[in-house]
Amino acid sequence: MKSAVSRVVAAVSVVVALGASAACGGSGDDDAGKSANPTKSAKPHASEGSSKLEKAALTAADVKGYKVEKAEEAEKGEKPDGSAAPPAGKPSRAECGPLAAMLGGGGGTGAGTGAPKKAKSHVSRILTAADDKDSTTTDVGLSSYAGTDAKKAVADLRTALRSKKCAAFRVGEQRYLGVRSLSAPDKGDEAVSYKLAHRRGEYVTRESVTVVRSGSTLAVFSASNLYDPEGVQRDKDAEKDGMDGSGTPTADQDPKVNPKIVEAQLDKI
C-alpha cells in the first residue's frame, strides 16, 4: 500500500515546471391508443440515463494494471490523491469556469461525484495504477446531455483556452495557473486537451485533462500527480543509499492521460 505521502503524490507537479469547463394533449380513442404503447412517447428518466452510464463506466476488467473505484467509494477512506476538494465559488472570470469544472472527471475539482452543470446524468471512476511507482491518479467521468449542451460544453472549453485571461484564474479561494492547450486525441466527434495547476498547501497539483465528445455524451479524463519537494529529496537520499525511492514525481514530470484508458472507455460508450 502506498504511504500517505505517496498517495498525496498521486495528484500533480510544480509551478516552476509550468512556467508560471411528451406528453401530448388529447382525449378519447387517441389517448387510449397512446397508452397502449407508452414507450414510444415517454421521455427517458434521468435514472435511465444514469443506468446506461453505469454500464458504460470502466471496471478493473476493462483496464489491466489499474484499480478502479467509484468516486464515492474512494472518498469513504483516504482519496487516492490524498486531498480534499477546494472550496466552491464563482470563477473570477466567467469564461474560465469550464476549465475547472472538468477536473475530477467533470464532477467538480477534486470531488468527482457531483454532476456537471446542465448534465442529465453523470458517473465517475477513479483509477490508480497497481504499480506503486506510477503515482498518477486518473479521474474518468461520463456525462450525458440534452440537445446541443454537450457541443456547447466543448465550445466553452475552446473559448476559455483561446482567452489569454484564462492563463490564470480563481474559483472561490482556489487559484489555477499555467493553463495551456495540449494536443488532443483524434477520438469521438471532437476532443479537447489542456493542462493547469493549483496549490494544495505546501504542494502543487498539476492536472492534464482530455475531454472527448461522442454525440451527446462527454467522456472526461483528468490525470493528476503532485509535486512534493520533500518526497523528491527522500527519493534522492534513498537512491544514494542504494535503495528504491517511492517514485515521487519531480518538477519536470507532467501527469499524462494513459491512451489505453481513453481507448477502453470510448469502446464502452
N, C-alpha and C positions, 0 to 999 in steps of 0.2 A: 504494500500500500504506500502511496506517496506520502511524504511528510507534509505537514501543514504548509510549510514554505513552498514545497514543490507544487502543491495544489494551487497556491496563490500564483505561482509562476505560470500556471496554465491560463493566464489571461492576456499579457501583451508585452510591449517593449518600451523604448525610451524616447524622450522628446528630442534629444540631440540627434538620434538616428533619423528622425523625421525632418530635421531642418527647421525646425521651429514648429425619406423618407413615407281563378278570379271569379272572384265570384261575380257572375253576371246577373243582372236583374231579370226577372221573368216570372211566369206563373203557369199553372195548368200542366198540359202534356209536355211542354218544353222542359220544365223543371224536372218532371218525372224522368224524362229521358236522360237528363244530365246526371241525376242522382244514381241512375242505374250503372253509370260508368264514370264515377267521380275522379278517377285518376287522371283523366285527360285534361281536366280543367283545374285540378287542385295545384296550388303552388307548393313547392317543397318547403318543409320547415327547416329552420336553422339547424335543428338536431340531425336532420337527414344529411345536411352538408357536412356537419362535424363527423358523422359516421363514415362518410366517404373519405374524408381526410385522414381519419384514424386508420383506415385500412391502407391508405397510401403512405402513411408515415413509416419511416425506417425502423427496422429491428436489427438486432445483433446478427441475425442470419443474413441480412442484406449486405452488410459491410464487415468483412472479416478483419479482425485485428482491432475492433473498436467495442467499447462498452457503450450501450445505448440506453439512455434513461429518459423518462418523461420529465419535463421541467419541474413539475410539482413534486415528483419523487425525489429528485436531486435536492430540492430545497428543504426536504424534511430533515436532512442532515446538513453537512457542510457542502456548499455548492462546489462543483469541480474547479471553479476558478477562485475559490476561497474568498469571494467578495459578496457584498450586498449591493442591491440596486441603489443608484444615487437618487436624491430627492427629485420628485416630479416638479414640473413647472413649464411655463411657456418659453419657447425659444426666443433668444434676444433678437433674432431676425426670422420672421415667419417662414421665409423661403428656405431656410436651412433646417427646419424641423424634421423633414422627411429623412435626412441623413442619420439622425439619432434614432428615429422611430424604427429603423430597420435593424438596429442592433439587437442581439439576443434572438436571432431568427425572426425578427419582425414582430416580436412580442413586447418590445419596450426595452430600453437599455438595461442589460443585466437581469431583467426579470424573466423573460422567456415565456410567461404564462398568459399575459394579457393579450386580447385580440387587438390587432392594429385598427386604427380609425377607418371606418367605413367597411371593414371586412365583415362578411356574413358569418364566417366561421374560421377558426384558427386552431392549429395543433403545433406543438413544439417537441423537439427531441434534443438532448444534449449528448454529444459524442466525445468520448475521451479515449485516447489510444491505450491499448493494453500494455504497450511498451512504455515503461516509466521514463525512458529517455526522450519521448516525444511529449513535450509539455503544452501542446496546443489543444485548446478546447474548441469544439465547433458546435454552435447552436444552429439547428436546422428547423425552419418554420414553414408551414404551409398555410396559406390564407386564400379563401375563396371570396370573390367579389361579385357584385351585381353589375350588369350592363358594362359600361366602359370604365368603371372605377379602377380596375387593375391597370388598364392602359394609362390612366391619369396618374396613378401612383408612380409608375416608372417615369412618366414625363416630368413629374415633380422632382424626382431624383436627378434627372438630367439637368433640369433648370438650376438646382442647387449646386451641382458640380461645376456648372459653367460660371456661376457667380463668384467673383473674387471676394465678395463679402462673406462667403461661407468657408473661407480658408481657416477661419477660427470663429467660433460662436459659442453661446451658452444655452443650456436648457436648465432653468432653475439655477441651482448653485453649481452645476457641473459644467466645466469648460472643455470644449473639444477643439483640437488643433491639428495641424498637419494634414488637412483634408486634401486628398489627391485622387484623381481618376486612375483606375488600373485597367489593364487590358481585359475585356470581358470575354467569356467563352462564347463560341458560336452555337448556342443552345436555345431551345424553345422558340417562341415567336420573337423575343428580343431579350437582351440581357445587359445589365449594368454592373460594374465592379468599381470599388473605391476603398480607400483606407483612411483611418483617422486615429487619434489617440486622446486619452484623457487620464488625469491623475487619480490615483487611489492612495491617498496618504503619502507615504514615502516612495511608493512605486508609481510607474507609469504604464497604463494599459494601452496596448495598441491592437486595433482590430482591422481585419480585412473582410470586406463584405461583397458578396455576389448575389444579385437578385435576378432571377430568371422568370419571365412571364410565359406561361403556357395557357393560352385562351384567357379565361377569367380567374386563373389560379396563379398566385405568386409563390415561388419557392425561394426562400431567403437563407443563405448560408453565411454565418458570421463566425469567422475563425479568430481566436484571440490568444495572446500569451502576455506575460508580464515581465517587465524588466525589474530585477531585484539586485541592486549593486552588491549587497552583502552576500547574496546567494552565488553570484558570479565569482566573487573573491573566494568563497569557500570551495567552489569547484576548482579554482586555480591552485589553492593550497593542497587540496586532495590529490590533484594531478602531480604536484611536486613530491608528494609522499608516496607516489606510485599507486594511488587508489583511484577509483572511478568517482566522479562527482555525480550530482543529481541531474545534470543536464539543463541547468538554468539557462534560459535564453539570454544571449548577450545583446548589447546595444544595436548590433547590426543584423539581428535575426528577426526578420518580419514573420508574422504568422501567415500561413497560406491555407487557402481552402483546398483540401485534397480533391483533385479531379474525380477520383473514384467515388467519393461521397456524393458529388454532384450527379455523376452518371447513375449511381444506384437509386438516388431519389427521383430523378426525372424519369427513369424507367418505370417507376411505380405510379406516376401521375396519369 
